Amino acid sequence: MCTVLLTTIHIATADAGKSKRPHLIYILADDFGWADADWHRPDSFNETATPALRKLMETEGIELDHHYAYKFCSPSRSAIQSGRNPIHVNVQNYQPLVYNPKNENVNTRFAGVPVNMTILPEMIKRGDGNYSAHFVGKWDCGMATDMHLPVSRGYDTSLHYFHHDNDYWTSRTRATDTLKICPKADDLLVDLWSNKEPAHDLVNPKSCALDRSSRLPYPTLSDGTTPDPACTFEDRVFLDRVVDIINDHDIDRPLFLFWSAHTVHGPLQVPKEFYVLYEHVPDERRRRYLAMVRWLDTAVSNVTQLLKTRGMYDDALIVFTSDNGGPIYFGGSGGANNYPLKGGKTSNWQGGIRVNAFVYGGLIPEAMRGRKLDGLGAVWDWYATFARLAGVVDTVDREAATTGLPPIDSVDLWDYLSGAVGVSPRQRLPIGSTSCVNASLPGCLNKWGWGDVHTVVSGLIEDRRHSDGGLWKLVLDANPMSGWTGVYYPNASTPSNAFAFNSVEGCGSLGCLFRLDEDPSEHIDVSSMNETIAREMISLVRSLNTTTFSPDRGPGESQVSIADAACDAALRDHNGVFGPFI
């Protein structure tokens, strides 16, 4: 039953010929928890949701066991696009309309990735492959001006939304305090954009809004049926665009495709065909979440088959990662589980930053397929890796340098993935944060993007397994989500305040030090037994803190007038759709 929704995909006839350079495809899941991938669950787990992904990874790919991202959305996405550790591009989960006109540096006054940083498609196109580049899904890298659009930054086409999330059935921003920024509008604003225009023709009618009283994640009519095809699941809209891009592509030309799925980020909405697969799961939040994971699993499987049918798979490298760990806060309202890792999204514990990741495709040498690599890697390392495979000789970002912006931090992983070397070139991973541990602290204004804060390096992972031994992690300052979920989470016994934002654990003068190769779930702080290592790592963190990037985005109060400007532009220029406003 789970394949019914997606098997209507049209598959074009395979053409002859091969690309000079490989097709490069990045599939980015949103809020995909560690224990929500079948391969990270105990054998007795009865919540299977990723059979296709698991098979792809185990038979055709490489599992990346120590791959890392930032602890939440926008910074991870900014990092992937820019090839920089978030400490050098963006550590705030800003709404994309945040803007500080008083900042004299025009390159750093906007939320997202500064326009003078060379991002992935621009870098890939430096090579000799003549790549076609396309973006589909969640952008979250800035929207204030036309120059922040994906198609202004190297992508040939884009179908995307700007904010952190929106409604899957109406494409409207959710009715929360942080997004209710246009009270003068009669309704919530739409957040869906195609290339340089609002995607009005792809927005569902208002009748597709959920009947909240039904408590179902999909629209229903009075007779209990789903109004289909009038109501199209937003991720299906994105999937259709991905399919069109692949079907229409000339396979003699290399393709770069960035597919940034909305799933499995909230709100927990999903087509009925997938929801009913998990009727045996007693917790409603968990049921919805698993159904959404299964939807993504099926979609990726179908796209992979399409690449094979079109004759593109053998020349492809496909990367699949999450943007952060699963959300376990607010009594499990996000539906995710990171068992057995500590913490979750918004924390620098392993459950927040160690992400599900694997790579597959015909470019992977046969001898490497089915292997698990435990070397360090980060989502921003795909910038240099893709650039190398695209034939780029020089990855120095000179445009950024001329405007005083930080250089890239990306490390080329290809020799490690191909088996040419046995040790990952990434041996060190700075862990970023802000001077605001949570929104309740003085100076932290959560509603409009946090005010008087700055970027900090608040931890470090070092791989010494090939020298004096150990995979070490230092955590400084305080961190929320300080606890562990059970095998089944959330469930009926989950208290409503479990792992709320105020569950903060501090670390002492030596920080919290963990040896991850022996204690991957961070149960035992070994700083007092390894003071030399702790002090060495703290010294390095202090040095790294002299390099951080802290753009002046303005105090929170000033953003109210900016929001009004964004609202006015949406109503005046874009017919009720969020978009560039400056």
C-alpha positions in Angstrom: 0.0 0.0 0.0 2.8 2.4 0.8 3.9 2.7 -2.8 0.5 3.6 -4.2 0.9 7.3 -3.9 4.3 7.5 -5.6 4.1 4.8 -8.3 2.3 7.2 -10.6 5.6 8.9 -11.4 6.2 9.0 -15.1 9.6 7.6 -16.1 11.1 8.8 -19.4 12.9 6.4 -21.7 16.6 6.0 -21.0 18.9 7.8 -23.4 22.4 6.7 -24.5 25.5 8.4 -23.5 27.3 9.3 -20.3 28.3 12.4 -18.5 31.9 13.7 -18.4 31.5 14.5 -14.8 29.2 12.7 -12.3 25.7 13.6 -11.4 25.8 15.0 -7.9 22.6 14.7 -5.8 22.1 15.8 -2.2 19.0 14.6 -0.4 18.5 16.5 2.8 15.9 15.2 5.4 14.6 17.6 8.0 14.6 16.7 11.7 15.2 13.0 11.0 16.1 11.4 14.4 18.8 8.9 15.0 16.5 6.1 16.1 14.1 6.9 13.2 16.4 5.1 10.8 15.9 1.4 10.9 19.6 0.7 10.9 20.0 2.5 14.3 17.3 0.6 16.1 17.5 -2.6 18.2 16.5 -5.7 16.3 13.3 -6.0 18.4 12.0 -2.6 17.3 8.6 -2.9 15.7 8.6 0.6 14.1 10.1 -0.1 10.7 10.0 3.0 8.6 13.0 3.0 6.3 13.2 -0.4 4.5 14.2 1.2 1.2 16.8 3.6 2.6 18.4 0.8 4.6 18.6 -1.5 1.6 20.2 1.2 -0.5 22.7 1.9 2.2 23.6 -1.7 2.9 23.8 -3.0 -0.7 24.8 0.1 -2.8 26.2 2.6 -0.4 28.4 3.5 2.6 27.1 4.3 6.0 28.7 7.4 7.5 28.6 6.6 11.2 30.1 9.8 12.6 28.6 12.5 10.4 27.7 15.8 12.0 25.6 18.8 11.4 24.6 21.9 13.5 22.0 21.5 16.2 19.1 23.0 14.2 17.8 24.0 10.8 19.1 27.2 9.2 22.7 27.0 10.3 23.1 23.5 8.9 21.6 24.6 5.6 23.8 27.7 5.5 26.8 25.5 6.2 26.0 23.0 3.4 25.5 25.7 0.9 28.5 27.8 1.9 31.0 25.1 2.8 31.6 26.6 6.2 31.2 25.5 9.7 28.2 27.4 11.1 30.6 29.4 13.3 31.8 31.0 10.1 28.4 31.6 8.4 25.4 31.4 10.7 24.6 29.9 14.1 21.2 31.6 14.6 17.9 29.9 13.6 16.7 33.3 12.3 13.5 33.8 10.5 14.6 34.7 7.0 13.1 38.2 7.2 15.5 39.3 9.9 17.4 42.4 8.6 19.4 45.1 10.3 19.5 48.3 8.1 21.8 50.0 10.7 24.6 47.5 10.0 27.1 49.4 7.9 28.3 46.1 6.3 25.8 45.3 3.6 27.1 41.8 3.3 26.2 40.8 6.9 23.0 42.7 7.7 20.6 39.9 6.4 19.6 36.6 7.8 21.0 33.5 6.0 24.1 33.2 3.9 25.8 36.5 2.9 25.4 37.0 -0.8 29.1 37.5 -1.2 29.8 33.9 -0.2 30.2 31.6 -3.1 27.7 28.8 -2.5 27.5 25.2 -3.8 26.2 25.5 -7.4 28.4 28.5 -8.0 31.4 26.6 -6.9 30.5 23.4 -8.8 30.1 25.5 -12.0 33.7 26.6 -11.7 34.6 23.1 -12.9 34.8 21.7 -16.4 31.5 19.8 -16.3 29.0 22.5 -17.5 26.6 21.5 -14.7 22.8 22.1 -14.7 21.9 23.0 -11.1 18.4 22.8 -9.4 17.1 23.4 -5.9 13.9 21.9 -4.6 12.3 22.2 -1.1 13.3 24.0 2.1 15.7 26.9 1.5 16.1 28.7 4.9 19.2 30.5 3.8 17.8 34.1 3.4 15.1 35.9 1.4 15.3 39.6 2.1 16.3 40.6 -1.5 16.2 39.1 -5.0 19.9 38.4 -4.6 19.0 35.8 -1.8 16.9 33.7 -4.1 18.4 30.3 -5.1 18.2 31.2 -8.8 20.3 34.3 -8.0 23.0 32.2 -6.4 23.9 29.7 -9.1 20.8 27.4 -9.3 19.2 27.3 -12.7 15.7 26.6 -11.3 14.2 26.4 -7.8 10.9 25.4 -6.2 11.2 26.2 -2.5 9.8 27.8 0.6 11.8 30.3 2.7 10.9 29.8 6.3 11.6 26.9 8.7 8.4 25.2 7.9 4.8 25.6 6.6 1.6 23.7 6.4 1.9 20.6 4.2 -1.6 21.0 2.8 -2.0 24.8 2.4 1.7 25.9 2.1 0.9 28.7 4.6 3.1 29.7 7.4 2.0 28.1 10.7 0.0 30.0 13.2 2.7 30.4 15.9 4.0 33.4 17.7 7.2 33.4 15.6 5.4 33.3 12.3 2.2 35.3 12.9 3.9 38.3 11.5 1.2 39.7 9.3 -1.8 40.6 11.4 -3.1 42.9 8.7 -3.6 39.9 6.4 -7.0 38.2 6.3 -5.3 34.8 6.4 -1.8 33.3 7.0 0.5 34.0 4.2 1.6 31.4 1.7 5.3 30.4 1.6 6.0 28.8 -1.7 8.2 30.2 -4.5 9.2 29.1 -8.0 12.3 30.6 -9.5 11.7 34.4 -9.2 7.9 34.3 -8.7 5.4 33.1 -6.2 4.2 29.6 -7.0 0.5 30.5 -7.0 -0.4 27.7 -9.4 1.0 25.0 -7.0 -0.9 26.2 -3.9 -3.8 24.0 -2.8 -7.2 25.6 -2.3 -8.2 26.7 1.2 -10.6 23.7 1.3 -7.5 21.6 1.8 -6.9 23.0 5.3 -7.2 20.4 8.0 -10.3 20.1 10.1 -8.5 20.4 13.5 -11.4 18.8 15.3 -10.8 15.5 13.4 -7.3 15.2 14.8 -6.2 13.7 11.6 -3.0 14.7 9.7 -4.7 14.7 6.3 -7.8 16.7 4.9 -11.1 15.0 5.0 -14.5 15.7 3.5 -17.8 15.4 5.4 -18.1 11.8 4.3 -14.7 11.0 5.7 -12.9 10.7 2.4 -9.8 12.5 1.3 -10.4 15.3 -1.3 -7.8 14.0 -3.7 -6.4 15.0 -6.2 -7.6 18.5 -5.2 -5.3 18.4 -2.2 -1.7 17.6 -3.0 0.8 16.9 -0.2 3.4 19.6 -0.3 6.3 17.2 -0.4 4.6 15.5 -3.3 4.7 18.8 -5.1 8.4 18.9 -4.5 8.8 15.3 -5.5 7.0 16.0 -8.8 9.5 18.8 -9.5 12.4 16.4 -8.8 11.0 13.9 -11.2 10.4 16.5 -13.9 14.0 17.7 -13.5 15.4 14.2 -13.9 13.1 13.3 -16.7 13.9 16.5 -18.7 17.6 16.3 -18.1 20.0 15.7 -20.9 22.1 12.9 -19.4 25.1 13.9 -21.5 25.3 16.9 -19.2 26.1 16.5 -15.5 23.3 17.3 -13.1 23.5 18.9 -9.6 20.3 18.5 -7.7 19.7 19.6 -4.2 16.5 18.0 -2.9 15.7 19.5 0.5 12.6 17.6 1.7 10.1 19.3 4.1 9.6 15.9 5.7 9.9 15.0 8.6 9.8 18.5 10.2 6.5 19.5 11.8 3.6 20.0 11.5 3.1 16.2 11.6 1.0 15.9 8.5 1.0 13.1 5.9 -1.2 11.4 3.3 -3.7 8.9 4.6 -2.1 6.1 2.6 0.9 6.3 4.9 -0.8 7.2 8.1 -2.9 4.0 8.1 0.3 1.9 7.8 1.0 2.8 11.5 -2.3 2.3 13.1 -0.6 -0.2 15.4 1.5 2.5 16.9 -0.4 3.7 20.0 1.0 7.2 20.3 -0.5 9.7 17.8 2.6 11.8 17.5 4.8 8.9 16.9 2.3 7.4 14.4 2.4 10.6 12.3 6.1 10.9 12.5 6.8 7.3 11.3 4.3 7.7 8.5 6.2 10.8 7.3 9.5 8.9 7.5 7.9 6.1 5.4 6.7 8.6 2.9 10.3 9.9 2.4 11.7 6.4 2.3 9.3 5.5 -0.6 10.0 8.8 -2.4 13.7 8.3 -2.3 13.4 4.8 -3.5 11.3 5.9 -6.5 13.6 8.7 -7.4 16.6 6.2 -7.2 14.8 3.9 -9.6 14.1 6.7 -11.9 17.8 7.6 -12.1 18.5 3.9 -12.9 15.9 3.8 -15.6 17.2 7.0 -17.2 20.7 5.6 -17.2 22.0 8.3 -14.8 22.6 6.2 -11.7 25.8 4.6 -12.7 27.3 8.1 -13.1 25.9 9.4 -9.9 27.0 10.2 -6.3 23.9 10.6 -4.0 24.3 11.9 -0.5 21.6 11.5 2.1 21.8 13.2 5.4 19.6 14.9 8.1 20.1 18.5 8.9 20.1 17.9 12.7 19.0 15.3 15.2 15.4 14.6 16.0 13.3 17.0 18.1 12.4 15.4 21.5 11.3 18.5 23.2 7.9 19.6 24.5 6.8 16.2 25.6 7.6 14.5 22.4 5.4 16.8 20.2 7.9 16.5 17.4 7.5 12.7 17.3 11.2 11.9 16.9 13.5 9.6 18.9 17.3 9.6 19.1 17.8 6.5 21.3 20.4 5.6 22.5 22.0 9.0 22.0 21.8 11.8 24.6 19.6 14.8 23.8 18.1 16.0 20.6 17.6 19.0 18.3 18.7 22.4 19.8 21.4 20.7 21.9 25.1 19.9 21.3 24.7 16.5 22.8 25.1 13.7 20.2 21.4 13.4 19.7 21.4 17.0 18.4 24.3 17.0 16.1 25.3 13.4 15.1 23.0 12.7 12.1 21.8 9.8 9.9 24.0 9.9 6.8 25.0 7.6 4.0 26.2 7.9 0.4 25.4 5.7 -2.5 25.2 5.6 -6.3 27.3 4.1 -9.2 30.3 6.3 -8.4 30.9 4.3 -5.2 33.5 1.6 -5.9 32.2 -1.9 -5.5 34.7 -2.7 -2.9 33.4 0.1 -0.7 29.7 -0.8 -1.0 28.0 -2.1 2.1 30.6 -0.7 4.4 30.3 1.5 7.5 32.9 4.2 7.9 33.4 5.6 11.4 35.7 8.5 10.5 34.6 12.1 11.2 32.7 14.1 8.6 30.4 17.1 8.5 27.5 18.2 6.2 29.6 21.2 5.1 32.3 18.8 3.8 30.2 18.0 0.7 31.0 21.4 -0.6 34.7 20.5 -1.2 33.9 16.9 -2.1 31.4 17.9 -4.8 33.7 20.6 -6.1 36.5 18.1 -6.5 34.3 15.7 -8.4 33.0 18.5 -10.6 36.6 19.3 -11.7 37.1 22.4 -9.6 40.8 22.9 -9.0 40.7 25.9 -6.7 38.0 26.2 -4.1 39.2 29.4 -2.5 36.3 31.8 -2.1 37.9 35.0 -3.3 34.7 37.1 -3.4 34.1 36.4 0.2 37.7 37.2 1.1 37.5 40.6 -0.6 34.6 41.6 1.5 36.1 40.4 4.8 34.0 37.2 5.1 35.5 33.9 6.5 37.0 31.3 4.2 35.5 27.8 3.7 36.0 25.0 6.2 35.0 22.2 4.0 37.2 19.0 3.7 37.2 16.8 0.6 36.1 13.3 1.7 36.3 11.6 -1.7 39.6 9.7 -1.2 38.2 8.3 2.1 34.8 7.3 0.5 36.5 5.8 -2.6 38.9 3.7 -0.4 42.0 5.5 -1.6 42.9 6.3 2.0 41.8 4.5 5.2 41.5 7.5 7.5 39.1 10.4 7.2 40.8 13.7 6.3 38.6 15.4 9.0 40.3 14.9 12.3 38.7 17.8 14.2 35.2 19.3 14.4 34.5 22.6 16.2 31.0 22.7 17.7 29.2 26.0 17.4 26.5 27.7 19.4 25.4 31.2 20.5 25.9 33.1 23.7 22.2 32.4 24.3 21.7 28.9 25.7 18.0 29.3 25.6 15.4 32.0 24.9 14.7 32.7 28.6 18.1 34.2 29.3 18.6 38.0 29.4 19.2 39.5 26.0 17.7 36.5 24.1 14.7 37.7 22.2 13.4 34.5 20.6 10.4 36.0 18.8 12.3 38.0 16.2 15.6 36.1 16.0 17.4 36.8 19.3 19.0 40.1 20.0 22.2 40.8 21.8 24.0 37.5 21.1 27.2 36.4 19.4 28.7 33.3 17.9 30.8 31.0 20.2 32.6 27.7 19.9 31.2 25.7 22.7 32.7 22.3 22.1 35.1 20.2 20.0 35.4 16.7 18.7 38.9 15.3 18.0 39.7 12.0 16.5 42.9 10.6 18.1 42.2 7.0 17.3 45.1 6.9 14.8 47.6 8.6 17.1 47.4 8.4 20.9 43.9 6.9 21.0 40.3 7.9 21.5 37.5 9.8 19.8 37.1 12.7 22.2 34.3 15.2 22.6 34.5 18.3 24.8 31.2 20.1 25.6 31.4 23.6 27.3 28.8 25.9 28.7 25.2 24.6 29.3 23.1 22.5 27.0 19.3 21.8 26.8 17.8 18.4 26.1 20.0 16.9 28.7 18.6 13.4 29.0 18.0 10.1 27.2 14.8 8.8 25.7 13.7 5.1 25.9 13.5 2.7 23.0 9.9 3.8 22.4 9.5 7.6 22.5 7.2 9.5 22.7 4.6 7.2 24.3 1.7 7.4 26.7 4.0 7.7 29.7 5.9 10.7 28.3 5.3 13.7 30.6 4.1 16.9 28.8 7.2 18.8 30.0 9.8 16.1 29.1 13.0 17.5 27.6 11.6 21.0 27.6 13.9 23.9 26.8 14.7 24.4 30.5 16.3 21.0 31.0 19.7 22.5 30.8 22.9 20.8 32.1 26.0 22.8 32.7 29.6 21.7 32.5 32.4 22.7 34.9 35.7 24.6 34.4 37.1 21.6 32.5 34.0 21.2 30.5 32.3 17.8 30.0 34.6 15.4 28.3 33.5 12.1 26.7 35.3 9.4 24.9 32.8 8.6 22.2 34.4 5.4 20.9 33.8 3.9 24.3 30.7 5.9 25.4 28.8 7.0 22.4 25.7 8.0 24.5 27.7 10.5 26.7 26.9 8.9 30.0 30.3 9.3 31.7 32.1 12.7 32.0 35.8 11.7 32.1 37.3 15.2 32.3 38.6 14.7 35.8 40.5 11.6 34.7 41.9 13.2 31.5 42.7 16.7 32.5 45.6 17.1 30.0 43.3 16.2 27.1 40.5 18.4 28.4 42.9 21.4 28.8 44.4 20.9 25.4 41.0 20.9 23.8 39.8 23.9 25.8 42.9 25.8 24.6 42.1 25.0 21.1 38.5 26.1 21.6 39.7 29.5 22.9 41.8 29.9 19.8 38.9 29.0 17.5 36.7 31.5 19.3 38.9 34.3 17.9 37.8 33.3 14.4 34.0 33.3 14.8 31.6 35.2 12.6 29.1 37.3 14.5 27.2 39.5 12.0 25.1 42.4 13.5 21.6 41.4 12.8 20.1 44.0 15.2 18.2 43.8 18.5 15.0 41.8 18.5 12.8 44.8 19.1 13.8 46.4 15.8 12.6 43.4 13.8 8.9 44.3 14.3 9.1 47.1 11.7 11.1 44.8 9.4 8.3 42.2 9.7 5.8 44.9 8.8 7.8 45.6 5.7 7.9 41.9 4.7 4.2 41.7 5.3 3.5 44.8 3.2 5.6 43.4 0.4 3.8 40.0 0.5 0.4 41.7 0.2 1.4 44.5 -2.2 3.8 42.7 -4.5 3.3 39.0 -4.2 -0.4 38.5 -3.7 -0.2 37.1 -0.2 3.0 35.1 -0.6 6.2 35.7 1.4 9.1 36.8 -0.7 11.9 39.4 -1.1 10.9 42.6 0.6 13.9 45.0 0.2 
